[in-house]
Amino acid sequence: MSDNICNASDTFGLEISHTAGRARAGKLTTPHGQVDTPVFMPVGTVGSVKAVTPEQVHAAGSRMILGNTYHLMLRPGAETVATLGGLHQLMAWDGPILTDSGGYQVFSLAHRRKLDEDGVTFRSHIDGSKVRLTPEIAVQIQHLLGSDVMMQLDECPPGQADHDTVAAAVARSADWAAKCKSAWLQTKETPHSPGLKPQALFGIQQGGVYPDLRARSAAALVELDLPGYAIGGVSVGEGHDAMKLVLDNIHDQFPADRPRYLMGVGEPRDMLAAVAAGVDMFDCVLPTRNARNSQAFTWNGRMKMRNAQWATDTAPLEESCHCYTCRNFSRGALRHLFMAGEMTGPTLLTIHNLHFFATFTAAIRQAIIDDNFPAMSQKLLNYMYVH
Amino acid sequence: MSDNICNASDTFGLEISHTAGRARAGKLTTPHGQVDTPVFMPVGTVGSVKAVTPEQVHAAGSRMILGNTYHLMLRPGAETVATLGGLHQLMAWDGPILTDSGGYQVFSLAHRRKLDEDGVTFRSHIDGSKVRLTPEIAVQIQHLLGSDVMMQLDECPPGQADHDTVAAAVARSADWAAKCKSAWLQTKETPHSPGLKPQALFGIQQGGVYPDLRARSAAALVELDLPGYAIGGVSVGEGHDAMKLVLDNIHDQFPADRPRYLMGVGEPRDMLAAVAAGVDMFDCVLPTRNARNSQAFTWNGRMKMRNAQWATDTAPLEESCHCYTCRNFSRGALRHLFMAGEMTGPTLLTIHNLHFFATFTAAIRQAIIDDNFPAMSQKLLNYMYVH
């Protein structure tokens, strides 16, 4: 670990213990404890991982979660979260939390968005009220939320955007990264509350599918010497192969001693490719959203639990799984709960899917440690996608 | 405990350890363990206590739950439940389960109901299919479900029904009770599965607000010498005072050594009156349904958690409460979860309300044991309803 001001301290940093090619296994230290990497973060959009209590999230094996600045600034508002003791207190989650900056949601959810040099003005998707988000405001909000990792505000163009559009987004995002850094350093000097634990700031690479822009974006961020770097603007419709081309270069674009976070990616195949390229952190709504739609992730691929084939099946969802759901419920019972519209169905499947993502990530990590990652990766792909 | 064939055995019976006037504290033995009485049973209508896992139900202090024959016979069907190992297995609940007979739901939910001497034919509220329910079928279904306590099929007339209508319902319910007893004894001789644990059958008193009909109904049931007796047809709009008049007579109408179950009652004030009259068992959707509507039960009355007054309140819902929700979440956090429409809101409030009903019932029981029930009862009423 480096010990310069921006990255390292006793409270934040990545320590890599094993590598296999470009793949890395390590430990991320945060003010709310250490987590093994690669790490998958379930998404707790509005102050709760949907359908489960934090106790169930932890029991399922998740150790770090994500919160959404966009949603929380609109409701209940960052000041209210701060009054209630910060996001950890609000969510009753004592482990690390990463908050995104709101950029992605502004570009995907908000109405009547107007972009300028200094930020973006939009209408709330909840009540139509006018809201302003700038790099400084994004940092200030995340400071009030009190997350362990805050993200810079960025501009995330659509997956099919042309080179000029993406180039402009890269330039603006780089400018906003610098502004976020200044605002972040300011919060460290004058925290809103004396007891607040120090927070880290990650920059976000943009550049779409254009290698030159990805390189330009990375260079600008690395120049800022931030505690961590995220790869943004993937998983926005560009496809697995285009994502791999982006990932191919991150090993050379970002310093080895900083965590690398691939935003919004959770498809197991993509995660394996990303780990192989040197990514340490992931978040995605897949395990939770798909669970609510009755889809289970297993080592043998996915199962739709509404399917009639499970109606009288007495086996657990996955024989080898140790999650609460698989230890206690049959496939037939789960199907029934979904067909009857009982809330317990989504809850039980969310528990299983979170457990799957936690064990999947742990298996990847172990394979790196055992120097067996490429073979293990191929085996997992065969299990999950081929048969 | 008596040891005649219908009531007692090693596997089912009520042992009363303390009385205070007509109020009773005891232990109900069932094939799935013992529970302290008075006992409150949360309602698990369709194979799940809504919004919570069985682990959360148990952690909240609930020890016996209720399932609904009507709902389960329609979906997933009693045969399917049996194939999946019975209702305990389906729900992952290892404690006692009582199933109602479906009578009440047929009269409140089903479409195009047609009543005859032998049973009732109706249309499913789910898919409009034609369904037949007779005393024999009700017992057979509950036998397939494998509950610890099955209820007779009865006719439950509306609260404002006239004397003649109620008299007819009493006669029919008495006739059906006898038929249920025959069918039940038959299941004991030839159980559908050799491993099935023995089940108890309760009769249901009807009679509306008419003392003569209540007496007639009770006499007919007691004649059948059943393992337990329920008071039905209350909490259907007749009001607290009319309910008390019904309850006043049960001490003399039913044998002391059999459990008495007041169906569908959970309003704390009504429960106190019922325990004073000699009731041992309760069920009600109040704690779970009201939780989903953001209403919390506390020792100081009810709280609507959507109210703006809680927005920045950092105190737990109830300072003295030891439930998971109160140990981990602020009022402000709970309000936020409800305002944001997060499923975790209903889950957390269900946990609290179940815990409240478990501790409320335990406090009643302790007061009986301590010979302090009337004073305690008055104190609780003052806390909950007066201030």
Chai-1 contact restraints between the chains, C-beta under 6 A:
chainA,res_idxA,chainB,res_idxB,connection_type,confidence,min_distance_angstrom,max_distance_angstrom,comment,restraint_id
A,V46,B,A340,contact,1.0,0.0,6.0,A-B,restraint_1
A,V46,B,E342,contact,1.0,0.0,6.0,A-B,restraint_2
A,G47,B,H336,contact,1.0,0.0,6.0,A-B,restraint_3
A,S48,B,L337,contact,1.0,0.0,6.0,A-B,restraint_4
A,S48,B,E342,contact,1.0,0.0,6.0,A-B,restraint_5
A,S48,B,T344,contact,1.0,0.0,6.0,A-B,restraint_6
A,K50,B,M343,contact,1.0,0.0,6.0,A-B,restraint_7
A,A51,B,M343,contact,1.0,0.0,6.0,A-B,restraint_8
A,R75,B,A340,contact,1.0,0.0,6.0,A-B,restraint_9
A,P76,B,H336,contact,1.0,0.0,6.0,A-B,restraint_10
A,T80,B,T312,contact,1.0,0.0,6.0,A-B,restraint_11
A,T83,B,T312,contact,1.0,0.0,6.0,A-B,restraint_12
A,L84,B,T314,contact,1.0,0.0,6.0,A-B,restraint_13
A,L84,B,S330,contact,1.0,0.0,6.0,A-B,restraint_14
A,L84,B,G332,contact,1.0,0.0,6.0,A-B,restraint_15
A,L84,B,A333,contact,1.0,0.0,6.0,A-B,restraint_16
A,L90,B,A333,contact,1.0,0.0,6.0,A-B,restraint_17
A,A92,B,N328,contact,1.0,0.0,6.0,A-B,restraint_18
A,A92,B,F329,contact,1.0,0.0,6.0,A-B,restraint_19
A,T312,B,T80,contact,1.0,0.0,6.0,A-B,restraint_20
A,T312,B,T83,contact,1.0,0.0,6.0,A-B,restraint_21
A,T314,B,L84,contact,1.0,0.0,6.0,A-B,restraint_22
A,N328,B,A92,contact,1.0,0.0,6.0,A-B,restraint_23
A,F329,B,A92,contact,1.0,0.0,6.0,A-B,restraint_24
A,S330,B,L84,contact,1.0,0.0,6.0,A-B,restraint_25
A,G332,B,L84,contact,1.0,0.0,6.0,A-B,restraint_26
A,A333,B,L84,contact,1.0,0.0,6.0,A-B,restraint_27
A,A333,B,L90,contact,1.0,0.0,6.0,A-B,restraint_28
A,H336,B,G47,contact,1.0,0.0,6.0,A-B,restraint_29
A,H336,B,P76,contact,1.0,0.0,6.0,A-B,restraint_30
A,L337,B,S48,contact,1.0,0.0,6.0,A-B,restraint_31
A,A340,B,V46,contact,1.0,0.0,6.0,A-B,restraint_32
A,A340,B,R75,contact,1.0,0.0,6.0,A-B,restraint_33
A,E342,B,V46,contact,1.0,0.0,6.0,A-B,restraint_34
A,E342,B,S48,contact,1.0,0.0,6.0,A-B,restraint_35
A,M343,B,K50,contact,1.0,0.0,6.0,A-B,restraint_36
A,M343,B,A51,contact,1.0,0.0,6.0,A-B,restraint_37
A,T344,B,S48,contact,1.0,0.0,6.0,A-B,restraint_38
